[in-house]
Structures are given as C-alpha cells and as structure tokens.
Amino acid sequence: MKVTKKVLAVILALVMVMALSSVTAFATSPTITITDRQSNPSVQIASFTANVGETVYNALETRKTTLNLTLVWSDVQDYYNPSVYHKALVSLNGLSSTPAAHNDSHIQNPQSITWLNTPGYGLLGTQTVNGVTSYHYVYVGYDWVYGPLDDDDEIQDNWLYMDQYVVATDERIAIEYSFQQSDWWSTNIIN
C-alpha cells in the first residue's frame, strides 16, 4: 500500500510538471502593432515583440530608434491623484490629435450636433436636474488609441495610460491612429 501511494505521488508529480511545461510550450510572446488607419488603405507603421512585464510606454521608448519612431509624449495628471503624472502619446511620426471638420463623412448623426468654437467639440444636448445643468458633449477627430485586442481583433476598452499598462504573455496590443467619436456628460461648460 505504501509503495502504491509513493508510485501514485510520483505519477501525479510528473503529470503536474508535464501540464505546466505544456502551458509554457504553447505560450506566445506578446506583440505590439502600430497602424495608421486614417490612410486608405491602412498602413502598418511597426510591429514588434514586447517583453512580458514591461509597460507599453517602455516598449515603445526602448525600441523607437530601431523602429524609426518619432514619439512625442505629454505629462498628464492622474484623475484620482493629481500629484501623480502619466505619459500620454501626443504624436507618433508626425501624426497627432486632429479635430475633424464638421462635414467629415465619418461623423455619426452630424445633424444632431451643435458645433462649439473649440475645434472637434460639439453639444448634443443639456439636462437640468435640481437646478444643476449637465451638458452632453461630443468630440470628433483623429487620435491615437491603444489597447489589447479581443478575439475579433477589436481594441478592448482600457482606462490606463501607456506608462501604466503592463504587457502580459500571449497579449496582442494595437496602437492605432484613427477616427474617434466619443460623447460624455459634464457640468463644465466648453465653448
């Protein structure tokens, strides 16, 4: 009986080692791909293997010379802790945030937007509750976005700056310059 238990323990240990090594054998290195989607057709600017555990920011910074990338970053305050700053990508190879023209064909429901003096910004409506007015704004323009890709090759939402996002095994991360249209509510007035 003791011999059987020892043999079973050894077999179980071997199975566990084999299971862990098969997981490692099928793991792939994370990749980061940079694409200009505003061009027609889209242009892939760079694609490279990243290191597990490095941030997207560090991955770009350490490879910018090799990949011939010109990166411009801005220091932005953390939303929750204003004493902390993060790196926001402002421009890559000369492509930077560009507000869309009011007649841009990519804009959804342009007739519902009252355009503001600030390029790319519009007002969709207002709402007053208990004497407090909220404004429903929209921004339209061409900007850099990034994030991990899902199974349909769509960028998943993430709320981290590139210097916060840590690359994981098997991850596919896309950095894309493309048309963006986003809306939000605020009690602050934008002109």
Phi and psi in degrees as a GROMACS rama.xvg file:
@    title "Ramachandran Plot"
@    xaxis  label "Phi"
@    yaxis  label "Psi"
@TYPE xy
-62.9658  -38.8978  LYS-2
-65.7202  -40.3005  VAL-3
-62.9616  -43.1916  THR-4
-62.6867  -41.2715  LYS-5
-65.5437  -42.1336  LYS-6
-63.9273  -44.3079  VAL-7
-63.336  -38.9524  LEU-8
-63.9936  -41.8999  ALA-9
-65.554  -42.7949  VAL-10
-63.2643  -43.7247  ILE-11
-61.6598  -42.3485  LEU-12
-62.4849  -42.2964  ALA-13
-64.0531  -41.0463  LEU-14
-62.5194  -41.918  VAL-15
-65.0369  -41.5718  MET-16
-63.375  -43.6331  VAL-17
-64.3534  -39.9816  MET-18
-63.6344  -44.6498  ALA-19
-66.0401  -39.547  LEU-20
-71.2445  -30.6657  SER-21
-71.4947  -33.7837  SER-22
-64.9386  -44.463  VAL-23
-65.2689  -37.2473  THR-24
-64.7643  -31.2765  ALA-25
-96.8671  -3.30166  PHE-26
-70.1297  143.015  ALA-27
-116.875  156.611  THR-28
-73.2123  145.336  SER-29
-70.0853  147.625  PRO-30
-123.866  149.524  THR-31
-124.431  126.891  ILE-32
-121.64  132.698  THR-33
-111.383  125.348  ILE-34
-135.281  139.313  THR-35
-95.9218  101.869  ASP-36
-88.6099  -8.16379  ARG-37
-77.9972  -21.9709  GLN-38
-73.8453  153.137  SER-39
-126.986  106.472  ASN-40
-76.9515  168.886  PRO-41
-58.6555  149.36  SER-42
-120.764  123.107  VAL-43
-80.7406  119.998  GLN-44
-83.5476  -41.0177  ILE-45
-164.322  156.285  ALA-46
-149.038  133.378  SER-47
-152.968  162.659  PHE-48
-86.8196  130.186  THR-49
-99.8292  165.298  ALA-50
-93.3269  136.191  ASN-51
-60.7296  131.603  VAL-52
96.2567  -10.3428  GLY-53
-91.6434  156.694  GLU-54
-81.3069  160.613  THR-55
-61.1353  -40.5034  VAL-56
-57.2843  -50.2199  TYR-57
-64.1502  -37.45  ASN-58
-60.2378  -42.5375  ALA-59
-70.559  -47.1733  LEU-60
-61.7397  -41.5399  GLU-61
-75.5403  -14.9497  THR-62
-114.644  1.77805  ARG-63
-60.5221  -36.8355  LYS-64
-69.9011  -47.1891  THR-65
-60.9259  -39.4934  THR-66
-89.1639  -0.297903  LEU-67
58.449  50.4634  ASN-68
-106.179  135.626  LEU-69
-106.387  111.253  THR-70
-110.705  136.276  LEU-71
-123.804  125.382  VAL-72
-115.045  154.598  TRP-73
-123.785  140.031  SER-74
-84.6787  123.733  ASP-75
-124.006  144.706  VAL-76
-72.1401  142.977  GLN-77
-65.7499  138.148  ASP-78
-61.8734  -41.1244  TYR-79
-90.3225  -26.1337  TYR-80
-135.044  90.7222  ASN-81
-60.4395  -11.4365  PRO-82
-82.8864  -8.1447  SER-83
-105.312  137.098  VAL-84
-117.171  149.567  TYR-85
-125.773  166.382  HIS-86
-98.1476  123.953  LYS-87
-112.986  131.984  ALA-88
-72.2949  119.654  LEU-89
-98.2632  -39.6635  VAL-90
-152.204  142.182  SER-91
-133.715  119.512  LEU-92
51.2079  38.3162  ASN-93
86.2221  -7.18577  GLY-94
-89.4992  118.191  LEU-95
-132.842  174.417  SER-96
-54.6782  124.438  SER-97
-132.997  112.878  THR-98
-60.4131  143.544  PRO-99
-79.0819  150.23  ALA-100
-70.0314  153.58  ALA-101
-61.4386  -23.355  HIS-102
-102.837  16.8854  ASN-103
-59.5463  131.671  ASP-104
-67.9436  -14.4414  SER-105
-80.1314  -16.9119  HIS-106
-68.8133  128.883  ILE-107
-85.6758  131.113  GLN-108
52.5792  53.7156  ASN-109
-61.9675  -25.1671  PRO-110
-68.4642  -17.1473  GLN-111
-92.0017  3.3639  SER-112
-106.247  128.03  ILE-113
-95.4583  111.188  THR-114
-73.3413  140.849  TRP-115
-97.0563  173.065  LEU-116
-68.8383  -26.8487  ASN-117
-76.9772  117.963  THR-118
-53.9248  133.957  PRO-119
88.3794  -10.1841  GLY-120
-107.687  141.037  TYR-121
-142.407  168.246  GLY-122
-112.802  127.941  LEU-123
-95.8491  -24.7565  LEU-124
168.02  177.758  GLY-125
-134.703  162.626  THR-126
-149.785  131.796  GLN-127
-115.753  124.477  THR-128
-130.024  124.765  VAL-129
53.2007  39.4353  ASN-130
79.6124  0.805585  GLY-131
-105.931  122.156  VAL-132
-93.1306  129.38  THR-133
-109.876  144.622  SER-134
-113.594  133.238  TYR-135
-98.7111  103.415  HIS-136
-99.492  160.842  TYR-137
-135.138  144.337  VAL-138
-121.265  135.484  TYR-139
-130.632  132.458  VAL-140
175.424  -179.122  GLY-141
-105.184  123.607  TYR-142
-146.989  164.803  ASP-143
-85.1456  130.277  TRP-144
-128.869  156.822  VAL-145
-151.456  164.099  TYR-146
162.624  172.728  GLY-147
-70.8058  148.523  PRO-148
-90.6001  142.114  LEU-149
-87.3955  -173.091  ASP-150
-65.892  -19.2441  ASP-151
-97.3702  14.0766  ASP-152
61.0199  30.6304  ASP-153
-101.696  141.596  GLU-154
-70.2625  125.655  ILE-155
-79.2497  147.863  GLN-156
-62.869  139.368  ASP-157
-151.425  149.633  ASN-158
-114.616  29.7352  TRP-159
-110.532  144.994  LEU-160
-73.9886  161.838  TYR-161
-61.6505  -25.9334  MET-162
-82.9279  -1.41303  ASP-163
-105.861  -27.828  GLN-164
-78.5725  116.915  TYR-165
-96.1544  128.007  VAL-166
-73.162  135.63  VAL-167
-114.011  162.782  ALA-168
-57.2134  144.076  THR-169
68.1088  4.32502  ASP-170
-81.5403  142.076  GLU-171
-115.414  117.31  ARG-172
-113.28  132.747  ILE-173
-111.155  138.532  ALA-174
-120.454  116.784  ILE-175
-130.341  139.871  GLU-176
-100.434  114.894  TYR-177
-156.574  172.548  SER-178
-68.0765  135.402  PHE-179
-127.886  136.199  GLN-180
-133.249  115.822  GLN-181
-135.015  148.839  SER-182
-130.707  156.335  ASP-183
-159.758  164.726  TRP-184
-104.747  143.656  TRP-185
-153.844  151.524  SER-186
-91.9677  -4.46421  THR-187
-84.113  144.288  ASN-188
-94.2375  130.331  ILE-189
-110.43  134.276  ILE-190
